[in-house]
Amino acid sequence: MASGTVGTGKEPPHGRAEAARDAAERVASAFPALLVEAERIAQTVAHGIHGRRRAGTGETFWQYKQYRVGDSASAIDWRRSARSDEVYVRENEWEAANTVWLWTNVNASMEFKSHLSEISKKERGVIITLALANLLLQAGERVGMLGSAEPPSHHLTAMRRFAHYLTDESTSSDDLPPAVRIPRFSTLVLVGDFLQPIEEINQRFGELAGRDIQGHIVQVLDPAEETLPYQGRKEFAEISGPLKLTIGKVEGLRGAYHEKVEAHRRELGHLCRRLGWTFGVHHTDVSPHQALLSLYGRLSGDFATGRASVAGS
């Protein structure tokens, strides 16, 4: 099952200097708009959601509180206490081993957009990822981009860095998340179409889940990739490769194609259940708000209970 259902011809080649300039201009113009859209979506979803900042083991100061029996004497802030009749201790944010790592497939295979949608899978995936990062940072969580050399951050100022990373053409890698070493007990959110062979997905997810990682999968699909809404003779081209296929009567394959898509989704869901991860599907012809709210809710459940649940598709 190809991840790019219908493709168009490649653009004429540019010289190296022109290509570099074009790429730089696209990056510079793309990520501010994505940031604005992601922030708008995040603010809508955040309405009525309380922040989840809390005290715990960490290095970042959060607040002072009055000393109580049982508090560690080493936590007493003597300078702050000297200015009052009370004894105060310092509380730090809970951040160790609970970083949320985000990954989005930004390869060419995600650039597909049919006549049934106004946005490509790639752009929608980036927007969902940035909006989620915005919500998490507002809640005081530490967020990092999987595969990026930059360290995780809990500051909203990291949003521009995240956006630049996701829109930089040099970020393009594999259609699956990199098999990097993630700190134990971290949380992982993966966004992509996940139309690769289930054996490859199984191997990569297994590598990432081997260190008690809580995982959440969001499969982003164009509606045409499920419904195959074409009639008559049609040429299908692989977006990220040279493969082409001409079918004389597309509607005759619709039933078998739909069964193939459903079988692949069932296998993905089964894989996530076996790993204790959640799995959800988002279509690019509907608003991203519902997907983001569901995903954020599942993440909140992770932090509250330490367990993951399986979400329906």
Secondary structure, DSSP 8 states (H G I E B T S, - for coil): --S-SS---------HHHHHHHHHHHHHHHHHHHHHHHHHHHHHHHTT------EEEEEEEEEEEE--TTS-GGGB-HHHHHTSSS-EEEEEE--TT--EEEEE--SGGGG---TT-SS-HHHHHHHHHHHHHHHHHHTT--EEETT-SS--B-STTHHHHHHHHHH-GGG---SS-------TT-EEEEEE---S-HHHHHHHHHHHHTTT-EEEEEEEE-THHHH----SSEEEE-TTSS-EEEES-GGGGHHHHHHHHHHHHHHHHHHHHHHT-EEEEEETTS-HHHHHHHHHHHHHHHHHHS-------
